[in-house]
Amino acid sequence: MHPWHNMFLPAAMTEADIDFALDAAEASFAAI
């Protein structure tokens, strides 16, 4: 994740894919 990049989601992503990505981001931010 980068604060100056657009975070576009492709239409091919499922809700499960998005949940997985958000969970991974949350865990990553919690670790720092």
C-alpha positions in Angstrom: 0.0 0.0 0.0 1.3 3.4 -0.9 -0.4 6.7 0.1 0.1 8.3 -3.3 -1.1 5.4 -5.5 -4.7 4.8 -6.5 -6.0 1.6 -5.1 -8.2 0.3 -7.9 -9.9 -3.0 -7.5 -10.4 -5.1 -10.7 -13.9 -6.2 -11.5 -12.7 -9.8 -11.5 -12.1 -9.7 -7.7 -14.8 -11.5 -5.6 -16.0 -10.3 -2.2 -13.9 -13.1 -0.7 -10.8 -11.7 -2.5 -11.4 -8.2 -1.2 -12.0 -9.5 2.3 -8.7 -11.5 2.1 -6.8 -8.4 0.9 -8.3 -6.2 3.6 -7.5 -8.8 6.3 -3.9 -9.0 5.1 -3.6 -5.2 5.1 -5.1 -5.0 8.6 -2.7 -7.6 9.9 0.3 -5.9 8.3 -0.6 -2.5 9.8 -1.1 -4.1 13.2 2.4 -5.6 13.0 4.0 -2.2 12.5 
